[in-house]
Amino acid sequence: MSRSKCLQAVLLIFVATLTAEIPSQAQETLVAGLKGKVQTVLTEEFTSDDGISRERSGSTLDVYDPAGYKLQSFLYKSDGSLWAHTVYYRNGPRILRVDVTGVPENDGTRIAPFEPYSEQDVYDAKGREIERDTYDANGVLVSKSTNTVAQQQPNSTIMDQRTETIKGGESTTAMMETTETTDPQTGMSHLVATKNGQVYLDVTSQQNTDGTERDKQVEPDGSYVECERQSNGGIRAQHSYSAITKTHYYTTMDAQGHMTEMIEKSESHYRRSEYSFDKQGRPTGQTDYDASGNILEKSTSEYRNDPHGNWVEKKSIVWNTNTKPMQSKTVTFSFRTINYY
């Protein structure tokens, strides 16, 4: 059965994993563009107004296992003190539990960018996620989501999700149901998602004989996202519309899945952005234009690699487009210290 790939980016993971066993996911080091058996990556960032003096803006430390899956992540403030710490308990690609903690100030206040929490995932014998429990910093259960396949037929699936949120000793329950049907003759798939009886998502997906696919996802307010996909699953083009702002977004991708152009257009606004990449697929620049073709903003990036081919120094420049020739306005330096197994 063909499932809309645009939909997978929108629906909760609980629903998306019910209809099939969890696939073998790409190692997170590969997703991050890292080569070799990476153990740790320390990334430090500095900003500069003159390209010479540097001010530290923060840093991160990521820890990976020998297979390339993330085990821990540390987020540090500009003064080098720990801001937040995330620990992943997992079995290869499958995350079993996630603990996120923030480090309090001396006066006991928390300044982490998110509230500390813990998530516990439960899987059935086929490796499908059937429950997710969320706990607060004190270990108190604050949310429970359970998922069941209510009906499974060759060309249709009905899935139910029940989410219970607990706050102040009181609990509220939200019910979500998704119904997906596929026409075996045309390859057209249709999915309707309802929450507490109200339709909140409607998705159609057309699988073509050449392997390409076209998806359209519509929300109740009239907002929508249309995707054209290549035979390898990568997005070829995407058109989205926000009914709230009455704005259209047109995105074009290259064969490698890199976004090469995006147009943002409404009755009172227009902006076209062009993006460039190096041979390794890393972003090297972005230029924004107005409706007359005048440059609004411009930024570029340069890299220096280690012997493994991973970048260890990145220089990003935002240019002042009002000067001729253009002068650098803000420079960001990123340095990576990479340890290998």
Rosetta silent file (secondary structure, phi, psi, omega in degrees, C-alpha in Angstrom):
SEQUENCE: MSRSKCLQAVLLIFVATLTAEIPSQAQETLVAGLKGKVQTVLTEEFTSDDGISRERSGSTLDVYDPAGYKLQSFLYKSDGSLWAHTVYYRNGPRILRVDVTGVPENDGTRIAPFEPYSEQDVYDAKGREIERDTYDANGVLVSKSTNTVAQQQPNSTIMDQRTETIKGGESTTAMMETTETTDPQTGMSHLVATKNGQVYLDVTSQQNTDGTERDKQVEPDGSYVECERQSNGGIRAQHSYSAITKTHYYTTMDAQGHMTEMIEKSESHYRRSEYSFDKQGRPTGQTDYDASGNILEKSTSEYRNDPHGNWVEKKSIVWNTNTKPMQSKTVTFSFRTINYY
SCORE:     score description
SCORE:     0.000 S_00000001
   1 L     0.000  133.217 -178.567    0.000    0.000    0.000 S_00000001
   2 L   -85.173  126.420  177.822    1.392    3.416   -0.962 S_00000001
   3 L  -111.996  134.553  179.434    1.543    5.929    1.884 S_00000001
   4 L   -57.952  124.763  178.492    2.001    9.636    1.252 S_00000001
   5 H   -74.877  -27.725  173.810    5.533   10.656    2.180 S_00000001
   6 H   -63.364  -38.234 -178.806    4.379   14.231    2.713 S_00000001
   7 H   -63.120  -36.995 -176.705    1.942   12.877    5.300 S_00000001
   8 H   -60.387  -27.683 -179.905    4.719   11.125    7.204 S_00000001
   9 L   -80.459   -8.826 -174.985    6.262   14.491    8.010 S_00000001
  10 L  -111.147  -45.682 -177.462    2.988   15.732    9.509 S_00000001
  11 L   -68.151  152.430  177.154    1.274   12.883   11.331 S_00000001
  12 L   -62.111  149.016 -176.581    2.451   11.855   14.764 S_00000001
  13 H   -61.806  -26.529 -179.550    5.028    9.110   14.788 S_00000001
  14 H   -61.293  -43.084 -178.822    2.636    6.881   16.690 S_00000001
  15 H   -74.157  -41.209 -174.785    0.271    6.707   13.754 S_00000001
  16 H   -64.259  -27.354 -176.079    2.935    6.556   11.067 S_00000001
  17 L   -93.969   -0.209 -175.466    4.596    3.475   12.552 S_00000001
  18 L   -77.466  -31.834 -170.761    1.475    1.404   13.030 S_00000001
  19 L   -83.925   -7.324  179.952    0.946    0.160    9.493 S_00000001
  20 L  -154.364  157.711  174.900    4.363   -1.409    9.047 S_00000001
  21 L   -65.610  150.745 -177.407    7.296   -2.678   11.031 S_00000001
  22 L   -63.026  125.261 -178.593    9.928   -0.043   11.740 S_00000001
  23 L   -75.994  168.232  175.913   12.356    0.057    8.803 S_00000001
  24 L   -75.177  109.510 -176.733   16.110    0.133    9.066 S_00000001
  25 L   -83.542  155.167  177.552   16.825    3.846    9.421 S_00000001
  26 L   -68.570  143.273  177.709   19.963    5.541    8.204 S_00000001
  27 L   -59.355  145.460 -175.942   22.583    6.102   10.866 S_00000001
  28 H   -68.580  -25.771  174.092   22.420    9.592   12.300 S_00000001
  29 H   -64.018  -37.977  178.372   26.062   10.244   11.470 S_00000001
  30 H   -68.431  -40.001  178.140   25.177    9.739    7.791 S_00000001
  31 H   -61.678  -35.238  179.473   22.170   12.024    8.094 S_00000001
  32 L   -81.419    0.086  179.161   24.487   14.662    9.566 S_00000001
  33 L    78.919   18.151 -178.818   26.885   14.198    6.619 S_00000001
  34 L   -88.104  142.519 -179.812   29.627   12.682    8.783 S_00000001
  35 L  -113.481  149.404  179.324   32.090   10.182    7.319 S_00000001
  36 L    83.309 -179.948 -179.223   33.940    7.377    9.071 S_00000001
  37 L   -86.457   87.382 -176.379   33.327    5.853   12.513 S_00000001
  38 E   -82.012  132.879  177.757   32.614    9.044   14.431 S_00000001
  39 E  -100.919  -51.537  179.449   32.536    8.839   18.222 S_00000001
  40 E  -138.628  150.268  175.604   32.066   12.461   19.332 S_00000001
  41 E  -134.033  114.611  174.478   31.565   15.830   17.641 S_00000001
  42 E  -101.901  118.598 -179.774   32.156   19.054   19.557 S_00000001
  43 E  -113.293  121.252  179.231   30.857   22.082   17.634 S_00000001
  44 E  -115.762  136.017 -176.844   31.774   25.562   18.860 S_00000001
  45 E  -121.995  140.366  179.684   30.326   28.720   17.319 S_00000001
  46 E  -134.112  147.238  175.433   31.597   32.299   17.372 S_00000001
  47 E  -114.714  153.477 -178.609   30.249   35.503   15.851 S_00000001
  48 E  -149.543  137.477  176.735   32.253   38.472   14.572 S_00000001
  49 L   -92.640  -21.906 -177.897   31.341   41.881   13.213 S_00000001
  50 L  -115.084    0.852  179.444   34.770   42.633   11.782 S_00000001
  51 L    80.143   -0.611 -178.406   35.909   39.141   10.753 S_00000001
  52 L  -119.891  -62.628  177.521   38.770   39.234   13.267 S_00000001
  53 L   -70.609  146.340 -175.390   37.495   39.523   16.855 S_00000001
  54 L  -131.649  139.941  177.146   35.281   36.621   17.926 S_00000001
  55 E  -121.626  124.088 -178.675   32.552   36.240   20.527 S_00000001
  56 E   -66.292  133.834  179.526   31.502   32.757   21.621 S_00000001
  57 E  -113.459   -6.667  178.258   27.805   32.098   21.038 S_00000001
  58 E   142.317  174.093 -179.901   27.525   28.502   22.293 S_00000001
  59 E  -156.264  162.935  177.503   28.514   24.927   21.603 S_00000001
  60 E  -136.716  151.657  174.627   27.175   21.377   21.349 S_00000001
  61 E  -130.918  120.639  178.447   28.642   17.933   21.950 S_00000001
  62 E  -112.215  137.462 -179.300   27.116   14.866   20.269 S_00000001
  63 E  -118.403  130.253 -177.572   28.083   11.293   21.172 S_00000001
  64 E  -119.977  154.298  173.523   27.527    8.375   18.766 S_00000001
  65 L   -86.181  172.829 -176.929   27.850    4.604   19.070 S_00000001
  66 L   -59.609  -22.644  179.952   30.087    2.611   16.662 S_00000001
  67 L   -85.120   -7.171  176.882   27.104    2.035   14.336 S_00000001
  68 L    98.231   15.353  179.009   26.507    5.770   13.941 S_00000001
  69 L  -101.616  141.859 -175.022   23.466    6.249   16.189 S_00000001
  70 E   -73.506  134.961  178.957   23.292    9.141   18.641 S_00000001
  71 E  -108.153  -40.291 -178.499   23.589    8.285   22.337 S_00000001
  72 E  -145.657  157.707  175.562   23.895   11.675   24.026 S_00000001
  73 E  -144.955  132.198  179.211   23.757   15.367   23.234 S_00000001
  74 E  -118.587  133.947  177.646   25.030   18.283   25.353 S_00000001
  75 E  -116.119  125.138 -176.030   24.068   21.921   24.775 S_00000001
  76 E  -113.993  147.632  176.920   26.322   24.593   26.298 S_00000001
  77 L   -78.009  176.422 -177.103   25.764   28.304   26.880 S_00000001
  78 L   -64.767  -25.231  179.196   28.100   31.014   25.597 S_00000001
  79 L   -86.171    2.661  177.703   30.078   30.967   28.854 S_00000001
  80 L    91.411   -4.471  179.108   30.772   27.239   28.431 S_00000001
  81 L   -81.867  152.335 -176.819   28.432   26.039   31.176 S_00000001
  82 E   -68.738  135.030 -179.266   25.992   23.209   30.503 S_00000001
  83 E  -106.645  -45.998 -179.058   22.518   24.300   29.388 S_00000001
  84 E  -154.437  152.499 -177.107   20.757   21.023   28.557 S_00000001
  85 E  -136.761  128.171  178.637   21.565   17.307   28.321 S_00000001
  86 E  -119.704  131.866  178.473   19.736   14.654   26.280 S_00000001
  87 E  -119.895  130.800  178.739   20.289   10.903   26.680 S_00000001
  88 E  -108.387  121.904  172.407   18.975    8.348   24.170 S_00000001
  89 E  -101.512  119.217 -168.207   18.397    4.764   25.316 S_00000001
  90 E  -148.631  166.720  172.380   18.048    2.740   22.147 S_00000001
  91 E  -124.292   89.278 -175.363   18.427   -0.493   20.269 S_00000001
  92 L    63.532 -126.389 -178.518   20.069    0.570   17.010 S_00000001
  93 L   -72.174  -15.652 -174.325   17.606    2.746   15.081 S_00000001
  94 E   -90.495  119.105  177.291   14.851    2.174   17.656 S_00000001
  95 E   -87.118  122.045 -179.242   14.715    4.720   20.485 S_00000001
  96 E   -91.211  -37.596  179.927   13.383    3.119   23.667 S_00000001
  97 E  -154.349  147.252  176.732   13.603    6.117   25.997 S_00000001
  98 E  -129.134  127.006  175.287   14.699    9.759   25.879 S_00000001
  99 E  -114.698  124.956  178.732   15.693   11.787   28.959 S_00000001
 100 E  -120.450  121.743 -179.867   16.045   15.566   28.604 S_00000001
 101 E  -125.280  145.855  174.446   17.342   17.590   31.555 S_00000001
 102 E  -110.338  148.904 -178.178   18.072   21.290   31.994 S_00000001
 103 L   -95.873  123.066 -177.587   20.687   22.630   34.344 S_00000001
 104 E   -76.865  156.437  173.895   19.336   25.161   36.920 S_00000001
 105 L   -73.713  174.893 -179.299   21.002   28.414   37.857 S_00000001
 106 L   -60.522  -29.586 -179.367   22.414   28.952   41.342 S_00000001
 107 L   -85.828    3.879  176.084   19.106   30.421   42.490 S_00000001
 108 L    92.768   -5.858  179.221   17.282   27.272   41.381 S_00000001
 109 L   -79.135  149.145  179.398   15.587   28.713   38.280 S_00000001
 110 E   -99.183  136.075  179.850   15.721   26.731   35.052 S_00000001
 111 L  -123.585   10.458  178.183   16.914   28.406   31.895 S_00000001
 112 L   -61.769  152.673 -176.789   17.060   25.409   29.587 S_00000001
 113 L   -70.855    0.903  177.574   15.315   26.034   26.228 S_00000001
 114 L  -157.541  158.452  179.283   12.704   23.435   27.155 S_00000001
 115 L   -71.502  139.268  176.430   11.223   21.838   30.241 S_00000001
 116 L   -60.267  141.784  179.333   13.011   18.684   31.432 S_00000001
 117 E  -159.270  171.680  176.466   11.111   15.543   30.551 S_00000001
 118 E  -139.936  138.049  177.873   11.408   11.824   29.850 S_00000001
 119 E  -121.189  133.788  178.468    9.712    9.733   27.155 S_00000001
 120 E  -118.757  124.686  179.362    9.258    5.979   27.261 S_00000001
 121 E  -104.007  142.820  178.998    8.263    4.098   24.075 S_00000001
 122 E  -121.477  133.209 -178.266    6.578    0.698   24.035 S_00000001
 123 E  -119.272  153.753  175.211    6.664   -1.630   20.996 S_00000001
 124 L   -89.441 -174.466 -175.498    4.745   -4.766   20.121 S_00000001
 125 L   -65.256  -21.314  179.643    6.261   -8.052   18.954 S_00000001
 126 L   -93.009    6.160  178.033    6.400   -6.772   15.351 S_00000001
 127 L    81.620   16.340  178.662    8.386   -3.699   16.329 S_00000001
 128 L   -92.005  138.120  179.133    5.481   -1.255   15.970 S_00000001
 129 E   -74.867  120.003 -176.486    5.215    1.608   18.430 S_00000001
 130 E  -114.788  -11.028 -179.909    1.995    1.135   20.369 S_00000001
 131 E  -157.121  144.336  172.587    2.491    3.468   23.338 S_00000001
 132 E  -136.613  123.899  179.785    4.441    6.558   24.367 S_00000001
 133 E  -111.892  132.511 -179.976    4.531    7.783   27.976 S_00000001
 134 E  -116.214  132.188 -178.270    5.857   11.243   28.876 S_00000001
 135 E  -120.112  149.955  176.695    7.028   12.158   32.397 S_00000001
 136 E   -83.912 -173.506 -175.303    7.980   15.515   33.886 S_00000001
 137 L   -62.913  -22.896 -179.765   11.223   16.325   35.727 S_00000001
 138 L   -93.856    6.131  179.598    9.844   14.724   38.912 S_00000001
 139 L    80.594   15.198  179.981    8.961   11.452   37.193 S_00000001
 140 L   -89.823  131.444  179.682    5.221   12.167   37.198 S_00000001
 141 E   -65.680  124.996 -179.354    3.267   10.878   34.198 S_00000001
 142 E  -116.476  -17.161  179.808    1.903   13.859   32.220 S_00000001
 143 E  -157.293  140.347  176.646    0.880   12.251   28.926 S_00000001
 144 E  -136.812  126.114  176.921    0.090    8.784   27.578 S_00000001
 145 E  -120.097  127.682  178.083   -0.585    7.943   23.923 S_00000001
 146 E  -122.683  148.736 -174.419   -1.738    4.496   22.850 S_00000001
 147 E  -133.438  138.250  177.954   -2.296    3.216   19.332 S_00000001
 148 E  -140.058  148.050  172.194   -4.259    0.316   17.938 S_00000001
 149 E   -87.727  105.955 -176.165   -5.099   -0.980   14.473 S_00000001
 150 E   -73.665  -32.659 -178.455   -8.879   -0.984   14.614 S_00000001
 151 E  -156.459  130.769  179.588   -9.332   -2.626   11.229 S_00000001
 152 E  -128.734  118.354  176.645   -6.898   -4.044    8.677 S_00000001
 153 E  -129.022  166.251 -175.991   -7.949   -5.112    5.188 S_00000001
 154 L   -52.622  -38.487 -175.618   -5.947   -5.602    1.968 S_00000001
 155 L  -118.944   15.255  179.344   -6.737   -2.107    0.643 S_00000001
 156 E  -155.002  150.621  178.339   -7.701   -0.185    3.774 S_00000001
 157 E  -142.224  134.209  174.010   -6.509    0.467    7.299 S_00000001
 158 E  -117.633  124.980 -178.610   -8.224    2.159   10.239 S_00000001
 159 E  -121.943  141.147  179.484   -6.002    3.268   13.121 S_00000001
 160 E  -117.468  138.893  174.213   -6.998    4.691   16.484 S_00000001
 161 E  -129.867  132.632  178.741   -4.889    6.829   18.794 S_00000001
 162 E  -119.635  121.642  179.747   -5.851    7.815   22.319 S_00000001
 163 E  -117.506  122.138  178.515   -3.888   10.577   24.063 S_00000001
 164 E  -110.280  122.314  178.917   -4.428   11.300   27.744 S_00000001
 165 E  -109.273  129.031 -176.088   -2.925   14.508   29.137 S_00000001
 166 E  -113.734  124.001 -179.542   -2.641   14.887   32.909 S_00000001
 167 E  -146.953  126.889  179.259   -2.283   18.333   34.464 S_00000001
 168 L    60.890   31.951  179.405   -2.951   19.448   38.004 S_00000001
 169 L    82.526   -6.528  179.269   -4.396   16.083   38.902 S_00000001
 170 E  -109.738  147.807 -178.524   -6.983   16.306   36.109 S_00000001
 171 E  -122.664  144.819  174.185   -6.836   14.435   32.825 S_00000001
 172 E  -124.769  146.114 -175.735   -8.200   15.174   29.371 S_00000001
 173 E  -120.740  132.753  175.838   -8.464   12.670   26.550 S_00000001
 174 E  -118.147  135.446 -179.973   -8.171   13.275   22.816 S_00000001
 175 E  -112.040  134.798  176.837   -9.136   10.644   20.258 S_00000001
 176 E  -129.808  137.034  178.263   -7.726   10.477   16.745 S_00000001
 177 E  -130.234  134.810  175.709   -8.711    8.117   13.962 S_00000001
 178 E  -121.175  134.093  178.215   -7.084    7.736   10.560 S_00000001
 179 E  -122.377  121.332 -179.829   -8.655    5.843    7.691 S_00000001
 180 E  -122.142  129.881  176.939   -6.552    5.047    4.631 S_00000001
 181 E  -126.579  148.121 -179.841   -7.818    3.363    1.489 S_00000001
 182 E  -131.333  132.153  175.584   -5.940    2.505   -1.696 S_00000001
 183 L   -85.603  111.945 -177.201   -7.319    1.817   -5.151 S_00000001
 184 L   -65.174  -21.213 -178.780   -5.303   -1.182   -6.454 S_00000001
 185 L   -79.427  -41.773 -174.878   -6.168   -0.268  -10.071 S_00000001
 186 L  -103.132  -17.516 -176.329   -5.003    3.359  -10.061 S_00000001
 187 L    78.447    8.790  179.354   -2.586    3.395   -7.113 S_00000001
 188 E   -78.340  127.379  178.375   -4.496    6.336   -5.621 S_00000001
 189 E  -113.422  140.577 -178.788   -4.329    6.436   -1.830 S_00000001
 190 E  -132.369  125.648  179.623   -6.673    8.518    0.323 S_00000001
 191 E  -125.669  131.380  176.925   -6.203    9.176    4.032 S_00000001
 192 E  -122.443  126.635  178.744   -8.575   11.071    6.308 S_00000001
 193 E  -113.147  130.819  177.700   -7.592   11.912    9.886 S_00000001
 194 E  -121.066  144.695  177.471  -10.157   13.001   12.466 S_00000001
 195 E  -125.319  119.761 -175.423   -9.554   14.299   15.980 S_00000001
 196 L    51.506   38.947  175.451  -12.425   14.040   18.452 S_00000001
 197 L    87.143   -6.691 -178.672  -14.738   13.500   15.493 S_00000001
 198 E  -105.902  131.375  178.629  -13.577   16.564   13.512 S_00000001
 199 E   -67.381  127.320  177.453  -11.618   16.203   10.250 S_00000001
 200 E  -125.450   -4.085  177.299   -8.242   17.931   10.584 S_00000001
 201 E  -156.963  134.948  179.056   -6.274   16.382    7.727 S_00000001
 202 E  -135.049  119.967 -173.779   -7.153   15.029    4.289 S_00000001
 203 E  -127.661  133.019  171.472   -4.414   13.516    2.110 S_00000001
 204 E  -118.667  145.849 -178.416   -4.437   12.045   -1.381 S_00000001
 205 E  -141.190  125.744  179.773   -1.452   10.289   -2.942 S_00000001
 206 E  -111.251  115.451  176.774   -1.078    9.142   -6.553 S_00000001
 207 E   -92.103  119.961 -178.471    1.561    6.519   -7.301 S_00000001
 208 L   -90.166  162.587 -176.579    2.517    6.610  -10.995 S_00000001
 209 L   -67.004  -24.204 -179.866    3.728    3.677  -13.084 S_00000001
 210 L   -87.257    6.778  178.085    7.204    5.227  -13.470 S_00000001
 211 L    92.993  -11.523  177.773    7.672    5.296   -9.686 S_00000001
 212 L   -76.731  164.669 -175.451    7.018    9.015   -9.270 S_00000001
 213 E  -145.204  149.657  176.232    4.386   10.197   -6.839 S_00000001
 214 E  -130.579  127.203 -178.234    2.175   13.212   -6.243 S_00000001
 215 E  -121.647  149.170  171.441    0.711   14.022   -2.832 S_00000001
 216 E  -139.777  127.265 -177.268   -1.694   16.675   -1.614 S_00000001
 217 E  -118.836  121.518 -175.194   -2.386   17.349    2.029 S_00000001
 218 E  -118.572  136.482  177.564   -5.308   19.652    2.916 S_00000001
 219 L  -105.087  162.109 -175.090   -6.172   21.135    6.308 S_00000001
 220 L   -57.581  -31.178 -178.022   -9.642   22.311    7.440 S_00000001
 221 L   -81.992    0.861  179.399   -8.824   26.025    7.040 S_00000001
 222 L    99.709   -7.670  175.034   -7.871   25.522    3.387 S_00000001
 223 L   -66.199  149.713 -179.151   -4.112   25.407    3.868 S_00000001
 224 E  -154.125  162.845  175.093   -2.432   22.709    1.798 S_00000001
 225 E  -135.195  126.055  175.656    0.863   21.139    0.753 S_00000001
 226 E  -113.425  133.589  179.215    1.441   19.523   -2.655 S_00000001
 227 E  -124.985  136.200  168.378    4.512   17.368   -3.301 S_00000001
 228 E  -110.209  126.204 -174.852    5.935   15.932   -6.503 S_00000001
 229 E  -117.618  146.901  176.113    8.377   13.117   -5.806 S_00000001
 230 L   -78.490  171.850 -177.826   11.024   11.403   -7.883 S_00000001
 231 L   -65.023  -23.292  178.304   11.140    7.630   -8.234 S_00000001
 232 L   -86.600    4.711  177.750   13.768    7.446   -5.460 S_00000001
 233 L    94.517  -13.390 -179.285   11.381    9.176   -3.039 S_00000001
 234 L   -72.447  147.820  179.701   13.133   12.549   -3.092 S_00000001
 235 E   -72.780  130.149  175.256   11.040   15.700   -3.488 S_00000001
 236 E   -91.763  -42.434  179.520   11.190   17.239   -6.961 S_00000001
 237 E  -156.581  152.693  179.444    8.943   20.211   -6.215 S_00000001
 238 E  -143.131  138.960  177.512    6.630   21.376   -3.473 S_00000001
 239 E  -129.313  120.842  178.278    3.860   23.963   -3.334 S_00000001
 240 E  -124.786  155.245 -178.208    2.338   24.961   -0.018 S_00000001
 241 E  -138.727  130.638  175.841   -0.283   27.543    0.890 S_00000001
 242 E  -102.452  116.033 -179.879   -1.071   29.149    4.247 S_00000001
 243 L   -71.209  -24.818 -179.123   -4.692   30.224    4.518 S_00000001
 244 L   -69.705  -47.854 -179.059   -3.887   32.293    7.615 S_00000001
 245 L   -96.133   -5.363 -177.341   -1.295   34.529    5.903 S_00000001
 246 L    54.611   47.403 -176.868   -2.632   33.939    2.355 S_00000001
 247 E  -122.022  137.160  175.559    0.909   33.121    1.248 S_00000001
 248 E  -102.029  144.176  176.419    2.152   30.618   -1.345 S_00000001
 249 E  -127.834  123.296  179.377    5.529   28.879   -1.098 S_00000001
 250 E  -115.291  123.117 -176.370    7.086   27.216   -4.167 S_00000001
 251 E  -122.172  136.996  177.364   10.117   24.986   -3.633 S_00000001
 252 E  -121.597  137.071 -179.828   12.332   23.280   -6.227 S_00000001
 253 E  -117.030  155.639  172.709   14.831   20.486   -5.475 S_00000001
 254 L   -91.376 -177.687 -175.759   17.712   18.998   -7.463 S_00000001
 255 L   -63.795  -23.506  179.933   18.260   15.267   -8.082 S_00000001
 256 L   -89.555    0.519  178.694   20.169   14.944   -4.787 S_00000001
 257 L    88.981    9.900  178.277   17.306   16.434   -2.769 S_00000001
 258 L   -84.660  135.717  177.125   18.898   19.839   -2.190 S_00000001
 259 E   -73.133  118.334 -177.473   16.568   22.821   -2.210 S_00000001
 260 E  -101.079  -23.576 -179.607   17.777   25.043   -5.055 S_00000001
 261 E  -154.454  142.797  172.266   15.014   27.659   -5.114 S_00000001
 262 E  -140.122  133.096  178.050   12.118   28.865   -2.967 S_00000001
 263 E  -116.023  127.805  176.378    9.572   31.540   -3.835 S_00000001
 264 E  -111.341  119.893 -169.745    7.430   33.191   -1.150 S_00000001
 265 E  -141.017  131.704  171.850    4.507   35.042   -2.683 S_00000001
 266 L  -142.347 -175.257 -178.966    1.391   36.841   -1.488 S_00000001
 267 L   -64.910  -28.563 -175.749   -0.629   39.848   -2.666 S_00000001
 268 L  -115.825    3.417 -173.255    1.723   42.243   -0.853 S_00000001
 269 L  -145.770  143.943  174.948    4.995   40.334   -0.669 S_00000001
 270 E  -149.046  133.927  174.935    7.445   38.524   -2.959 S_00000001
 271 E  -150.580  130.612  176.503   10.827   36.954   -2.260 S_00000001
 272 E  -117.700  129.347 -178.355   12.831   34.465   -4.307 S_00000001
 273 E  -116.512  132.680  174.725   15.735   32.596   -2.722 S_00000001
 274 E  -111.944  141.049 -176.502   18.456   30.702   -4.582 S_00000001
 275 E  -125.009  143.573  178.753   20.681   28.129   -2.824 S_00000001
 276 E  -125.725  157.432 -176.357   24.064   26.666   -3.808 S_00000001
 277 E  -141.077  155.639  175.165   25.987   23.580   -2.628 S_00000001
 278 L   -88.647 -174.789 -176.400   29.485   22.138   -2.975 S_00000001
 279 L   -65.105  -22.583  178.883   30.339   18.692   -4.382 S_00000001
 280 L   -91.456    4.433  176.676   29.713   17.100   -0.996 S_00000001
 281 L    83.862   12.808 -179.689   26.224   18.578   -0.809 S_00000001
 282 L   -88.260  141.332 -179.046   27.038   21.166    1.848 S_00000001
 283 E   -62.256  132.862  178.830   25.343   24.591    1.637 S_00000001
 284 E  -119.176  -11.731 -179.766   27.678   27.253    0.233 S_00000001
 285 E  -177.350  157.933  175.304   25.385   30.203   -0.306 S_00000001
 286 E  -144.792  132.273  177.567   21.952   31.813   -0.350 S_00000001
 287 E  -129.489  128.491 -179.358   20.817   34.877   -2.295 S_00000001
 288 E  -108.281  137.423 -177.966   17.404   36.498   -1.871 S_00000001
 289 E  -124.413  155.118  172.064   15.785   38.677   -4.551 S_00000001
 290 L   -91.976 -174.087 -175.751   12.728   40.921   -4.739 S_00000001
 291 L   -65.477  -22.696  179.728   10.163   40.909   -7.542 S_00000001
 292 L   -91.727    0.128  179.554   12.390   43.185   -9.702 S_00000001
 293 L    89.025    6.949  177.558   15.421   40.926   -9.364 S_00000001
 294 L   -78.239  142.822 -179.939   17.261   43.173   -6.900 S_00000001
 295 E   -74.848  125.627  176.965   19.372   41.418   -4.256 S_00000001
 296 E   -94.233  -46.598 -179.852   17.836   41.717   -0.790 S_00000001
 297 E  -145.409  152.641  178.983   20.199   39.490    1.193 S_00000001
 298 E  -147.992  136.743  176.757   23.227   37.357    0.455 S_00000001
 299 E  -141.383  149.250  179.020   25.205   34.835    2.522 S_00000001
 300 E  -136.566  158.669  179.616   28.070   32.442    1.722 S_00000001
 301 E  -137.422  142.492  177.631   29.830   29.574    3.517 S_00000001
 302 E  -128.606  151.073 -174.840   33.331   28.072    3.223 S_00000001
 303 E  -129.876  152.011  168.729   34.669   24.817    4.706 S_00000001
 304 E  -127.834  130.933 -171.899   37.970   23.223    5.754 S_00000001
 305 E  -101.537  159.942  169.362   38.075   19.426    6.038 S_00000001
 306 L   -93.569  178.376 -178.264   39.955   16.891    8.142 S_00000001
 307 L   -60.863  -19.565  179.029   41.627   13.789    6.555 S_00000001
 308 L   -84.139   -9.398 -178.046   38.315   11.878    6.774 S_00000001
 309 L    93.178    6.908  175.987   36.517   14.457    4.634 S_00000001
 310 L   -92.437  140.844 -179.377   34.483   15.944    7.504 S_00000001
 311 E   -75.196  139.296  178.204   34.513   19.698    7.885 S_00000001
 312 E  -118.490   -9.334  174.709   36.256   21.007   10.996 S_00000001
 313 E  -143.967  130.210  179.113   36.011   24.705   10.210 S_00000001
 314 E  -130.619  130.675  179.170   33.103   26.571    8.651 S_00000001
 315 E  -118.119  116.970 -178.736   33.031   30.261    7.878 S_00000001
 316 E  -113.309  131.149 -175.911   29.625   31.812    7.172 S_00000001
 317 E  -123.040  130.940  168.913   29.332   35.401    5.948 S_00000001
 318 E  -101.208  124.600 -173.025   26.274   37.662    5.722 S_00000001
 319 E   -96.891  146.994  174.116   26.963   40.391    3.162 S_00000001
 320 E   -84.267  106.114 -174.486   25.876   44.017    3.197 S_00000001
 321 L   -79.924   -2.672 -179.320   24.017   44.274   -0.114 S_00000001
 322 L   -91.221   -6.163  179.139   23.769   48.091    0.096 S_00000001
 323 L  -105.456  152.551  177.504   27.489   48.646   -0.510 S_00000001
 324 L  -129.478  115.108   -4.194   29.375   48.387   -3.798 S_00000001
 325 L   -70.264  163.853 -178.727   31.277   46.167   -3.753 S_00000001
 326 L   -63.281  139.215  177.610   29.409   44.245   -1.056 S_00000001
 327 E  -112.014  150.220  178.676   31.149   44.120    2.314 S_00000001
 328 E   -66.530  138.413 -177.936   30.823   41.422    4.962 S_00000001
 329 E  -106.006  -47.034  177.759   28.348   42.396    7.673 S_00000001
 330 E  -138.900  136.207  179.000   28.403   39.452   10.078 S_00000001
 331 E  -121.506  131.915  175.881   30.732   36.489   10.138 S_00000001
 332 E  -114.677  126.849  176.993   30.040   33.230   11.982 S_00000001
 333 E  -106.519  129.537  176.032   32.866   30.787   12.663 S_00000001
 334 E  -121.209  127.480  179.801   32.038   27.161   13.487 S_00000001
 335 E  -119.682  134.263  178.285   34.768   24.783   14.653 S_00000001
 336 E  -118.804  131.673  171.709   34.326   21.020   15.061 S_00000001
 337 E  -107.859  114.236 -173.290   36.537   18.685   17.060 S_00000001
 338 E  -113.321  126.894  173.934   35.803   15.142   15.874 S_00000001
 339 E  -107.292  143.426 -177.216   36.977   11.962   17.604 S_00000001
 340 E  -118.290  155.593  174.674   36.803    8.594   15.841 S_00000001
 341 L   -73.046    0.000    0.000   36.587    4.978   16.990 S_00000001
